[in-house]
Amino acid sequence: MGRPLSPLLSPEKICRAALELVDERGDFTLPRLARRLGVSPSSIYHHVQGRPEIINGMRSLISADVLAQDGFPPGEGAWREQVVRWARIYRAALAQHAKAIPIFVGEAVTDEATLEIYERLAALLTAQGFDPRAVIVAVSVIDSYMLGSAMDAASPAMAWVTQPQAHPALHKALHGGGLADNRPDAAFEAGIAALVANLEAIVASGLP
């Protein structure tokens, strides 16, 4: 029998299968990943070095999709608009794989696609006049907010189960605020606007 025209395994196939498992189960193990791919665990190590590389590979798949989207910064508009657009597009992509976010934050970013995403944000801030310390603080603040909001986007529409007598203020807000269908998006937009406004203050006054 001749050799197959394409290899049974590749780093991309392994990382895509791992991402599928995380979407389904919230995590992956190498034995379960091997079963999903129909190979032995040792076969996986011929293509990737281990779990950290797979995690960064999963992250890279999402980031490549982000970078391919029209409108992802840099582009037209003031820096504030571009920062909001950066967070909005990246959040939407991560929200589709919200169960992977806790796994991602446990590993330093090493893949080029994700580093490029953060490079673009850092470049926007640098061009606006942020000094190096301010850039790192700003990127970290935006990143923390965006990651948390991406997880919130995957939460139930009714994130709190309330009783009118026991939780009167929260119950009234939940059921009378008209946000049942888009609470996470409304909260994100309000928060990112406030965050960007604070970044402008950092540019004006500097960090302590």
C-alpha positions in Angstrom: 0.0 0.0 0.0 1.3 3.4 -0.9 1.8 6.3 1.5 -1.3 8.6 2.0 -1.3 11.7 -0.1 -1.4 13.9 3.0 -0.2 13.0 6.5 -2.8 11.7 8.9 -1.7 14.3 11.5 -0.4 17.8 11.5 0.0 20.4 14.2 -3.1 22.2 12.8 -5.2 19.1 12.9 -4.1 18.3 16.4 -4.9 21.8 17.6 -8.3 22.0 15.9 -9.3 18.7 17.5 -8.1 19.9 20.9 -10.1 23.1 20.5 -13.2 21.0 19.6 -12.7 19.0 22.8 -12.3 22.2 24.9 -15.5 23.6 23.4 -17.3 20.4 24.3 -15.8 19.5 27.7 -13.9 22.6 28.9 -10.5 20.9 28.7 -8.5 18.3 26.8 -6.1 15.5 27.7 -3.6 13.9 25.4 -5.2 10.4 25.6 -8.7 11.8 24.8 -7.2 13.9 22.0 -5.5 10.8 20.6 -8.8 9.0 20.6 -10.5 11.9 18.9 -7.9 11.8 16.2 -7.8 8.0 16.0 -4.1 7.7 16.8 -1.9 6.8 19.7 -0.7 9.5 22.1 2.8 8.9 21.1 1.9 9.9 17.5 0.9 13.3 18.7 4.4 13.9 20.0 5.8 13.5 16.6 4.1 16.8 15.6 3.8 18.9 18.8 6.0 18.9 21.9 3.2 18.8 24.4 0.3 20.6 26.0 1.7 24.1 26.0 2.3 24.0 22.3 -1.2 22.7 21.7 -2.7 25.5 23.8 -0.8 28.1 21.8 -1.8 26.3 18.6 -5.5 26.5 19.6 -5.1 30.2 20.4 -3.4 30.8 17.1 -6.3 29.3 15.2 -8.7 31.8 16.7 -6.2 34.7 16.3 -5.7 33.9 12.6 -9.5 34.2 12.1 -9.4 37.6 13.9 -6.6 38.9 11.8 -8.4 37.9 8.6 -11.5 39.9 9.5 -12.2 43.2 7.6 -11.9 46.2 9.9 -9.5 44.7 12.4 -7.0 47.5 13.3 -5.0 49.2 12.1 -7.4 51.0 9.9 -9.5 54.1 9.5 -10.7 56.2 12.5 -9.3 57.8 15.6 -7.2 55.7 17.9 -10.0 55.4 20.4 -12.3 54.0 17.8 -9.7 51.5 16.8 -9.1 50.3 20.3 -12.8 49.7 20.7 -12.9 47.9 17.4 -9.9 45.8 18.4 -11.6 44.7 21.6 -15.0 44.2 20.0 -13.7 41.9 17.2 -11.3 39.9 19.4 -14.0 39.5 22.1 -16.5 38.1 19.5 -14.0 35.5 18.3 -13.0 34.4 21.8 -16.6 34.2 22.9 -17.2 31.4 20.5 -14.6 29.4 22.5 -15.2 30.8 25.9 -14.4 27.5 27.7 -10.8 27.9 26.3 -10.2 31.2 27.9 -9.2 29.9 31.4 -6.8 27.5 29.6 -5.3 30.3 27.5 -4.6 32.6 30.4 -2.5 29.8 32.1 0.0 29.9 29.3 2.2 32.7 28.1 1.5 33.8 24.5 4.1 32.5 22.1 2.3 32.0 18.8 2.9 34.6 16.1 -0.8 35.2 15.2 -1.8 36.2 18.8 1.4 38.2 19.3 0.5 40.1 16.1 -2.9 40.9 17.6 -1.4 42.5 20.7 1.4 44.2 18.7 -1.3 46.0 16.7 -2.9 47.3 20.0 0.5 48.3 21.4 1.4 50.1 18.2 -1.9 52.1 18.3 -1.1 53.2 21.9 2.5 54.0 21.2 1.5 56.2 18.2 -0.9 58.0 20.5 2.0 58.9 22.9 1.8 56.2 25.6 5.2 55.6 27.1 6.4 51.9 27.5 5.0 51.5 31.0 1.6 53.0 30.0 1.4 50.7 27.0 1.8 47.6 29.1 -0.7 48.8 31.7 -3.2 49.8 29.0 -2.8 46.5 27.1 -3.2 44.5 30.3 -6.3 46.5 31.3 -7.9 46.1 27.9 -7.0 42.5 27.7 -8.4 41.7 31.2 -11.6 43.4 30.4 -12.0 41.9 27.0 -11.3 38.3 28.2 -13.8 38.6 31.0 -16.4 40.1 28.7 -15.8 37.2 26.2 -16.6 34.7 29.0 -19.7 36.8 30.0 -20.9 36.7 26.4 -21.2 32.9 26.7 -23.1 33.0 30.0 -26.8 32.4 30.3 -29.0 35.3 29.2 -30.4 35.4 32.8 -27.1 35.3 34.6 -28.8 35.7 38.0 -31.8 33.7 39.2 -33.7 36.0 41.5 -36.8 36.1 43.6 -38.8 39.3 43.8 -39.1 39.3 47.6 -35.6 38.1 48.4 -33.8 40.2 45.8 -36.1 43.1 44.9 -33.6 45.5 43.4 -31.8 43.0 41.3 -35.0 41.2 40.3 -36.6 44.5 39.1 -33.5 45.5 37.1 -33.3 42.1 35.4 -36.9 41.8 34.5 -37.7 45.4 33.9 -34.5 46.7 32.3 -35.2 45.4 28.8 -31.8 43.8 28.5 -32.6 40.1 28.7 -31.5 39.3 25.1 -28.4 41.5 24.9 -27.2 42.1 28.5 -23.6 41.0 27.8 -23.2 43.1 24.7 -24.7 46.2 26.3 -22.4 45.7 29.3 -19.4 45.3 27.1 -20.1 48.4 25.0 -20.7 50.5 28.2 -17.5 49.2 29.8 -15.2 49.6 26.8 -16.4 53.2 26.3 -15.6 53.9 30.0 -12.2 52.1 29.7 -11.1 54.1 26.6 -12.1 57.3 28.3 -9.8 56.4 31.2 -7.0 55.6 28.8 -7.3 59.2 27.5 -6.7 60.4 31.0 -3.6 58.2 31.3 -2.2 59.9 28.1 -3.0 63.3 29.5 -1.6 62.9 33.0 0.8 60.0 32.8 1.0 57.1 35.3 1.9 57.7 39.0 
